[in-house]
Amino acid sequence: MGSNAALSFRVSAEKTRAIDKLAKATDRPRSWHLEQALDEYLEAQAWQVERIHQGLKELQEGESVPHEDVAAWLSRWGSPDEGEAPG
């Protein structure tokens, strides 16, 4: 089992009341809720950063669709002559 580290940061009184209300309602400590929220945030941010890096790699390798092609398709979006999405 890994070791734990203490973190300290400031939040508004409103957020403190909200987390305390949630902790009481769920019979879980404040720290449990904060760790759950941090886990979800870190997962979402890691996913986003990975997708950005993947997109930049694809762009560098020439695996992209020119802006003009996308703009032209979007200008026809929803019309009878929409056609297939570029790319």
N, C-alpha and C positions, 0 to 999 in steps of 0.2 A: 504494500500500500504506500502511496506517495505521501510526502509531507505536505502540510498546509502552510500557507503564508497569509499573514494579515495584510489587508489593504485598507486604506483609509481615504475617504473622499467626502466632499460636502455636497449635499443636495438640499433642495428647498424644504421648508417645513411641510408644505403640502404633500410632497413625495414621501416624506417620513411618515406622515399620518396615513397615507394610502398603503404603504408597505406594512405598517403596523396593523392596520385594519385587516389586510389580507392575511397576515400571519396569524392573527387571532381567529379569523373565520375558518382557517384551514388547520389550525392547531399545528402549525409548522413554524420554526424560528425564522426570523427576519433573514438571517444569513442563508438559509436554504433557498428562499425565494430569490434572493439576490444572485446566488450561484446559478440557479436555473436560468434566470434572465441573462446572465453573463455568458453562459454556455450557448444559448440560442443566438445571442448577438455575435459571438466569436465565430460560430458556425456560418452564419449568414455573411459575415464580412469575408471569411476565408473563401466561401463559394464565389462571392463577387470578385475578389482579387484574382482568383484562379481563372474565372471567365474573361476578365480583362486581359490577363496575360495570354490566354489562349487566342483571343481575338487579335491581339497585337502580333502574335506569331503567325496566324493565318494571313494577316495583312502583309507582313514582311515576306511571306512565301508566295504572295500574289493570289491568294485564295479569297478574293473579295469581289464585290459587285460594285461597279462604278455608281457614284451618287446619281448621275444623270439617269441611269437605267431605273433606279429605285424611285426617283422623283417622277419620272414619266409614268411608271406603273401606278404609283399612288394617285396621280392625277386622274387615272381612269378607274380607280378602285370603286367598286359598287356599280359600275355601269356595265351594260351588255358587252362592251368590247374591252373589259378589264384584262383578260388574258391571264397567263400564268405568271406567278411571281418570279422576278428575275433571280438568277443564281442557281 
